Amino acid sequence: MIPLSHSCFELAQNDHQIPASQTGQHVGEMATVCGYVASSRYLSTSRSKPTFLNLDKPYPNQDFTVVIWSEDREKFGEPESKYLHKNI
């Protein structure tokens, strides 16, 4: 798994990269999904406290959603603001 702080363009050339808009064509494959964080949300009052990063288009029309669970959240700081409007 590639950390969110790395740009898709910084990855090794042999890594299988997929734009968020094409993920539906690659179900079941291992790959790095790349996209622009168009919207985000942290559900702090939910039991599992997930953070959602919606790629390319805002929710509910997003192409792909990255989910960061509460136990991993500290690795990313405040991802809902840190990655908003950035390419990951």
N, CA, C and O atoms as a GROMACS GRO file, in nm:
protein
  352
    1MET      N    1   0.084  -0.117   0.000
    1MET     CA    2   0.000   0.000   0.000
    1MET      C    3   0.089   0.124   0.000
    1MET      O    4   0.188   0.130   0.074
    2ILE      N    5   0.055   0.221  -0.081
    2ILE     CA    6   0.133   0.344  -0.094
    2ILE      C    7   0.074   0.449  -0.001
    2ILE      O    8  -0.047   0.469   0.001
    3PRO      N    9   0.159   0.518   0.078
    3PRO     CA   10   0.108   0.623   0.165
    3PRO      C   11   0.040   0.733   0.084
    3PRO      O   12   0.081   0.760  -0.029
    4LEU      N   13  -0.062   0.796   0.140
    4LEU     CA   14  -0.134   0.900   0.069
    4LEU      C   15  -0.047   1.020   0.036
    4LEU      O   16  -0.080   1.098  -0.054
    5SER      N   17   0.063   1.037   0.107
    5SER     CA   18   0.146   1.154   0.083
    5SER      C   19   0.226   1.145  -0.046
    5SER      O   20   0.285   1.244  -0.088
    6HIS      N   21   0.228   1.029  -0.108
    6HIS     CA   22   0.301   1.013  -0.234
    6HIS      C   23   0.210   1.041  -0.352
    6HIS      O   24   0.096   0.995  -0.356
    7SER      N   25   0.260   1.116  -0.446
    7SER     CA   26   0.186   1.140  -0.568
    7SER      C   27   0.195   1.016  -0.655
    7SER      O   28   0.292   0.941  -0.648
    8CYS      N   29   0.095   0.994  -0.736
    8CYS     CA   30   0.099   0.881  -0.829
    8CYS      C   31   0.216   0.893  -0.923
    8CYS      O   32   0.268   0.792  -0.970
    9PHE      N   33   0.258   1.013  -0.950
    9PHE     CA   34   0.369   1.034  -1.042
    9PHE      C   35   0.504   1.002  -0.979
    9PHE      O   36   0.604   0.989  -1.049
   10GLU      N   37   0.507   0.990  -0.847
   10GLU     CA   38   0.630   0.959  -0.776
   10GLU      C   39   0.651   0.808  -0.762
   10GLU      O   40   0.758   0.765  -0.718
   11LEU      N   41   0.552   0.729  -0.796
   11LEU     CA   42   0.560   0.586  -0.779
   11LEU      C   43   0.650   0.522  -0.883
   11LEU      O   44   0.674   0.578  -0.990
   12ALA      N   45   0.699   0.405  -0.852
   12ALA     CA   46   0.783   0.331  -0.946
   12ALA      C   47   0.705   0.301  -1.072
   12ALA      O   48   0.584   0.279  -1.068
   13GLN      N   49   0.774   0.299  -1.185
   13GLN     CA   50   0.707   0.278  -1.312
   13GLN      C   51   0.642   0.141  -1.323
   13GLN      O   52   0.547   0.124  -1.399
   14ASN      N   53   0.692   0.042  -1.249
   14ASN     CA   54   0.633  -0.091  -1.258
   14ASN      C   55   0.508  -0.107  -1.172
   14ASN      O   56   0.446  -0.213  -1.174
   15ASP      N   57   0.471  -0.006  -1.097
   15ASP     CA   58   0.350  -0.009  -1.016
   15ASP      C   59   0.229   0.009  -1.108
   15ASP      O   60   0.229   0.096  -1.195
   16HIS      N   61   0.127  -0.073  -1.088
   16HIS     CA   62   0.006  -0.066  -1.168
   16HIS      C   63  -0.081   0.048  -1.114
   16HIS      O   64  -0.138   0.036  -1.006
   17GLN      N   65  -0.091   0.158  -1.189
   17GLN     CA   66  -0.165   0.276  -1.147
   17GLN      C   67  -0.294   0.290  -1.227
   17GLN      O   68  -0.295   0.270  -1.348
   18ILE      N   69  -0.401   0.325  -1.157
   18ILE     CA   70  -0.532   0.340  -1.220
   18ILE      C   71  -0.591   0.474  -1.179
   18ILE      O   72  -0.595   0.505  -1.060
   19PRO      N   73  -0.637   0.555  -1.274
   19PRO     CA   74  -0.710   0.676  -1.237
   19PRO      C   75  -0.841   0.637  -1.169
   19PRO      O   76  -0.901   0.535  -1.204
   20ALA      N   77  -0.885   0.716  -1.074
   20ALA     CA   78  -1.009   0.685  -1.001
   20ALA      C   79  -1.125   0.662  -1.096
   20ALA      O   80  -1.212   0.578  -1.069
   21SER      N   81  -1.129   0.733  -1.206
   21SER     CA   82  -1.240   0.721  -1.302
   21SER      C   83  -1.244   0.586  -1.372
   21SER      O   84  -1.345   0.552  -1.434
   22GLN      N   85  -1.136   0.508  -1.364
   22GLN     CA   86  -1.130   0.379  -1.434
   22GLN      C   87  -1.133   0.258  -1.341
   22GLN      O   88  -1.115   0.145  -1.387
   23THR      N   89  -1.156   0.279  -1.213
   23THR     CA   90  -1.150   0.168  -1.118
   23THR      C   91  -1.254   0.060  -1.145
   23THR      O   92  -1.228  -0.058  -1.119
   24GLY      N   93  -1.368   0.096  -1.196
   24GLY     CA   94  -1.472  -0.002  -1.225
   24GLY      C   95  -1.430  -0.105  -1.329
   24GLY      O   96  -1.486  -0.214  -1.335
   25GLN      N   97  -1.332  -0.070  -1.410
   25GLN     CA   98  -1.281  -0.160  -1.513
   25GLN      C   99  -1.171  -0.252  -1.460
   25GLN      O  100  -1.120  -0.336  -1.534
   26HIS      N  101  -1.134  -0.236  -1.333
   26HIS     CA  102  -1.021  -0.310  -1.277
   26HIS      C  103  -1.055  -0.381  -1.146
   26HIS      O  104  -0.967  -0.402  -1.063
   27VAL      N  105  -1.180  -0.416  -1.127
   27VAL     CA  106  -1.224  -0.484  -1.005
   27VAL      C  107  -1.147  -0.616  -0.990
   27VAL      O  108  -1.137  -0.693  -1.086
   28GLY      N  109  -1.094  -0.641  -0.872
   28GLY     CA  110  -1.022  -0.764  -0.844
   28GLY      C  111  -0.872  -0.755  -0.867
   28GLY      O  112  -0.799  -0.849  -0.835
   29GLU      N  113  -0.825  -0.645  -0.922
   29GLU     CA  114  -0.682  -0.626  -0.948
   29GLU      C  115  -0.617  -0.553  -0.830
   29GLU      O  116  -0.683  -0.478  -0.758
   30MET      N  117  -0.487  -0.576  -0.812
   30MET     CA  118  -0.409  -0.499  -0.715
   30MET      C  119  -0.348  -0.382  -0.791
   30MET      O  120  -0.280  -0.401  -0.892
   31ALA      N  121  -0.372  -0.261  -0.742
   31ALA     CA  122  -0.322  -0.142  -0.812
   31ALA      C  123  -0.323  -0.023  -0.717
   31ALA      O  124  -0.381  -0.028  -0.609
   32THR      N  125  -0.258   0.082  -0.760
   32THR     CA  126  -0.262   0.210  -0.690
   32THR      C  127  -0.365   0.297  -0.760
   32THR      O  128  -0.356   0.319  -0.881
   33VAL      N  129  -0.462   0.346  -0.684
   33VAL     CA  130  -0.566   0.433  -0.740
   33VAL      C  131  -0.524   0.577  -0.717
   33VAL      O  132  -0.487   0.616  -0.606
   34CYS      N  133  -0.529   0.656  -0.823
   34CYS     CA  134  -0.488   0.796  -0.818
   34CYS      C  135  -0.607   0.886  -0.847
   34CYS      O  136  -0.691   0.854  -0.931
   35GLY      N  137  -0.613   0.998  -0.778
   35GLY     CA  138  -0.722   1.091  -0.805
   35GLY      C  139  -0.713   1.217  -0.723
   35GLY      O  140  -0.628   1.231  -0.635
   36TYR      N  141  -0.803   1.308  -0.754
   36TYR     CA  142  -0.815   1.438  -0.688
   36TYR      C  143  -0.920   1.427  -0.578
   36TYR      O  144  -1.032   1.382  -0.604
   37VAL      N  145  -0.887   1.468  -0.458
   37VAL     CA  146  -0.982   1.461  -0.346
   37VAL      C  147  -1.079   1.578  -0.359
   37VAL      O  148  -1.049   1.692  -0.322
   38ALA      N  149  -1.197   1.547  -0.413
   38ALA     CA  150  -1.298   1.648  -0.440
   38ALA      C  151  -1.384   1.681  -0.318
   38ALA      O  152  -1.435   1.792  -0.305
   39SER      N  153  -1.400   1.584  -0.229
   39SER     CA  154  -1.473   1.607  -0.105
   39SER      C  155  -1.427   1.507  -0.001
   39SER      O  156  -1.367   1.404  -0.034
   40SER      N  157  -1.454   1.538   0.124
   40SER     CA  158  -1.412   1.449   0.233
   40SER      C  159  -1.507   1.464   0.350
   40SER      O  160  -1.583   1.561   0.361
   41ARG      N  161  -1.501   1.364   0.439
   41ARG     CA  162  -1.587   1.370   0.557
   41ARG      C  163  -1.532   1.278   0.665
   41ARG      O  164  -1.493   1.165   0.638
   42TYR      N  165  -1.529   1.328   0.786
   42TYR     CA  166  -1.489   1.250   0.903
   42TYR      C  167  -1.613   1.229   0.988
   42TYR      O  168  -1.674   1.326   1.034
   43LEU      N  169  -1.651   1.106   1.011
   43LEU     CA  170  -1.769   1.075   1.091
   43LEU      C  171  -1.725   1.047   1.235
   43LEU      O  172  -1.719   0.932   1.278
   44SER      N  173  -1.695   1.151   1.307
   44SER     CA  174  -1.641   1.141   1.442
   44SER      C  175  -1.740   1.083   1.543
   44SER      O  176  -1.698   1.032   1.647
   45THR      N  177  -1.868   1.090   1.515
   45THR     CA  178  -1.967   1.037   1.609
   45THR      C  179  -2.010   0.895   1.574
   45THR      O  180  -2.086   0.833   1.649
   46SER      N  181  -1.963   0.843   1.463
   46SER     CA  182  -1.994   0.706   1.424
   46SER      C  183  -1.913   0.609   1.510
   46SER      O  184  -1.807   0.645   1.560
   47ARG      N  185  -1.962   0.488   1.526
   47ARG     CA  186  -1.894   0.388   1.609
   47ARG      C  187  -1.752   0.360   1.559
   47ARG      O  188  -1.659   0.353   1.639
   48SER      N  189  -1.733   0.344   1.430
   48SER     CA  190  -1.602   0.311   1.374
   48SER      C  191  -1.522   0.434   1.331
   48SER      O  192  -1.406   0.422   1.291
   49LYS      N  193  -1.580   0.552   1.338
   49LYS     CA  194  -1.517   0.680   1.309
   49LYS      C  195  -1.437   0.682   1.178
   49LYS      O  196  -1.318   0.714   1.180
   50PRO      N  197  -1.500   0.647   1.067
   50PRO     CA  198  -1.426   0.648   0.940
   50PRO      C  199  -1.408   0.789   0.885
   50PRO      O  200  -1.484   0.881   0.915
   51THR      N  201  -1.304   0.803   0.803
   51THR     CA  202  -1.282   0.924   0.725
   51THR      C  203  -1.295   0.883   0.579
   51THR      O  204  -1.236   0.784   0.537
   52PHE      N  205  -1.373   0.958   0.503
   52PHE     CA  206  -1.394   0.929   0.362
   52PHE      C  207  -1.330   1.038   0.276
   52PHE      O  208  -1.351   1.157   0.299
   53LEU      N  209  -1.251   0.996   0.179
   53LEU     CA  210  -1.192   1.087   0.080
   53LEU      C  211  -1.251   1.047  -0.055
   53LEU      O  212  -1.224   0.938  -0.104
   54ASN      N  213  -1.330   1.134  -0.113
   54ASN     CA  214  -1.400   1.105  -0.239
   54ASN      C  215  -1.320   1.162  -0.355
   54ASN      O  216  -1.291   1.281  -0.361
   55LEU      N  217  -1.284   1.073  -0.448
   55LEU     CA  218  -1.194   1.111  -0.556
   55LEU      C  219  -1.267   1.155  -0.683
   55LEU      O  220  -1.369   1.099  -0.722
   56ASP      N  221  -1.210   1.257  -0.743
   56ASP     CA  222  -1.246   1.316  -0.873
   56ASP      C  223  -1.375   1.398  -0.873
   56ASP      O  224  -1.378   1.506  -0.932
   57LYS      N  225  -1.480   1.349  -0.808
   57LYS     CA  226  -1.605   1.425  -0.798
   57LYS      C  227  -1.654   1.416  -0.654
   57LYS      O  228  -1.630   1.315  -0.587
   58PRO      N  229  -1.722   1.519  -0.606
   58PRO     CA  230  -1.772   1.514  -0.469
   58PRO      C  231  -1.881   1.408  -0.451
   58PRO      O  232  -1.950   1.371  -0.547
   59TYR      N  233  -1.896   1.361  -0.327
   59TYR     CA  234  -2.005   1.272  -0.289
   59TYR      C  235  -2.137   1.340  -0.324
   59TYR      O  236  -2.151   1.459  -0.298
   60PRO      N  237  -2.232   1.272  -0.382
   60PRO     CA  238  -2.248   1.129  -0.401
   60PRO      C  239  -2.209   1.080  -0.541
   60PRO      O  240  -2.243   0.967  -0.578
   61ASN      N  241  -2.139   1.160  -0.616
   61ASN     CA  242  -2.103   1.123  -0.753
   61ASN      C  243  -1.957   1.086  -0.769
   61ASN      O  244  -1.906   1.084  -0.881
   62GLN      N  245  -1.888   1.057  -0.660
   62GLN     CA  246  -1.746   1.026  -0.662
   62GLN      C  247  -1.716   0.905  -0.749
   62GLN      O  248  -1.799   0.816  -0.766
   63ASP      N  249  -1.594   0.903  -0.805
   63ASP     CA  250  -1.550   0.788  -0.883
   63ASP      C  251  -1.496   0.677  -0.794
   63ASP      O  252  -1.505   0.559  -0.829
   64PHE      N  253  -1.440   0.714  -0.679
   64PHE     CA  254  -1.378   0.618  -0.588
   64PHE      C  255  -1.372   0.682  -0.451
   64PHE      O  256  -1.355   0.803  -0.440
   65THR      N  257  -1.386   0.602  -0.347
   65THR     CA  258  -1.376   0.654  -0.210
   65THR      C  259  -1.267   0.581  -0.134
   65THR      O  260  -1.264   0.458  -0.130
   66VAL      N  261  -1.178   0.658  -0.076
   66VAL     CA  262  -1.076   0.606   0.015
   66VAL      C  263  -1.136   0.610   0.155
   66VAL      O  264  -1.192   0.712   0.195
   67VAL      N  265  -1.125   0.500   0.230
   67VAL     CA  266  -1.175   0.497   0.367
   67VAL      C  267  -1.056   0.479   0.460
   67VAL      O  268  -0.976   0.386   0.444
   68ILE      N  269  -1.046   0.567   0.558
   68ILE     CA  270  -0.942   0.557   0.661
   68ILE      C  271  -1.014   0.532   0.793
   68ILE      O  272  -1.091   0.616   0.839
   69TRP      N  273  -0.989   0.416   0.852
   69TRP     CA  274  -1.055   0.379   0.978
   69TRP      C  275  -0.987   0.447   1.095
   69TRP      O  276  -0.871   0.487   1.086
   70SER      N  277  -1.058   0.461   1.204
   70SER     CA  278  -1.010   0.535   1.321
   70SER      C  279  -0.875   0.487   1.373
   70SER      O  280  -0.793   0.568   1.417
   71GLU      N  281  -0.850   0.356   1.368
   71GLU     CA  282  -0.723   0.304   1.420
   71GLU      C  283  -0.603   0.346   1.334
   71GLU      O  284  -0.489   0.339   1.379
   72ASP      N  285  -0.627   0.388   1.211
   72ASP     CA  286  -0.519   0.433   1.123
   72ASP      C  287  -0.516   0.584   1.106
   72ASP      O  288  -0.422   0.637   1.046
   73ARG      N  289  -0.613   0.652   1.156
   73ARG     CA  290  -0.629   0.796   1.135
   73ARG      C  291  -0.508   0.878   1.179
   73ARG      O  292  -0.471   0.973   1.111
   74GLU      N  293  -0.447   0.844   1.291
   74GLU     CA  294  -0.333   0.922   1.341
   74GLU      C  295  -0.214   0.919   1.245
   74GLU      O  296  -0.131   1.009   1.249
   75LYS      N  297  -0.206   0.819   1.159
   75LYS     CA  298  -0.097   0.812   1.060
   75LYS      C  299  -0.112   0.921   0.954
   75LYS      O  300  -0.015   0.952   0.884
   76PHE      N  301  -0.231   0.978   0.941
   76PHE     CA  302  -0.260   1.074   0.835
   76PHE      C  303  -0.289   1.215   0.885
   76PHE      O  304  -0.320   1.303   0.805
   77GLY      N  305  -0.279   1.237   1.014
   77GLY     CA  306  -0.312   1.369   1.068
   77GLY      C  307  -0.462   1.390   1.062
   77GLY      O  308  -0.538   1.310   1.117
   78GLU      N  309  -0.506   1.496   0.998
   78GLU     CA  310  -0.648   1.523   0.975
   78GLU      C  311  -0.673   1.510   0.825
   78GLU      O  312  -0.678   1.610   0.754
   79PRO      N  313  -0.688   1.386   0.776
   79PRO     CA  314  -0.694   1.364   0.631
   79PRO      C  315  -0.808   1.436   0.560
   79PRO      O  316  -0.795   1.472   0.443
   80GLU      N  317  -0.920   1.459   0.630
   80GLU     CA  318  -1.033   1.526   0.566
   80GLU      C  319  -1.001   1.669   0.526
   80GLU      O  320  -1.064   1.723   0.435
   81SER      N  321  -0.904   1.731   0.591
   81SER     CA  322  -0.860   1.865   0.551
   81SER      C  323  -0.722   1.863   0.484
   81SER      O  324  -0.696   1.940   0.392
   82LYS      N  325  -0.635   1.776   0.531
   82LYS     CA  326  -0.498   1.770   0.478
   82LYS      C  327  -0.493   1.733   0.329
   82LYS      O  328  -0.409   1.786   0.256
   83TYR      N  329  -0.581   1.645   0.284
   83TYR     CA  330  -0.578   1.596   0.145
   83TYR      C  331  -0.686   1.658   0.058
   83TYR      O  332  -0.687   1.636  -0.063
   84LEU      N  333  -0.779   1.735   0.117
   84LEU     CA  334  -0.886   1.796   0.040
   84LEU      C  335  -0.829   1.887  -0.068
   84LEU      O  336  -0.743   1.970  -0.041
   85HIS      N  337  -0.878   1.872  -0.190
   85HIS     CA  338  -0.838   1.949  -0.308
   85HIS      C  339  -0.693   1.923  -0.347
   85HIS      O  340  -0.625   2.011  -0.400
   86LYS      N  341  -0.647   1.801  -0.322
   86LYS     CA  342  -0.511   1.760  -0.362
   86LYS      C  343  -0.518   1.630  -0.439
   86LYS      O  344  -0.612   1.552  -0.423
   87ASN      N  345  -0.418   1.607  -0.521
   87ASN     CA  346  -0.405   1.479  -0.592
   87ASN      C  347  -0.333   1.381  -0.501
   87ASN      O  348  -0.229   1.412  -0.443
   88ILE      N  349  -0.390   1.263  -0.491
   88ILE     CA  350  -0.327   1.158  -0.411
   88ILE      C  351  -0.316   1.032  -0.494
   88ILE      O  352  -0.265   0.931  -0.447
   0.00000   0.00000   0.00000
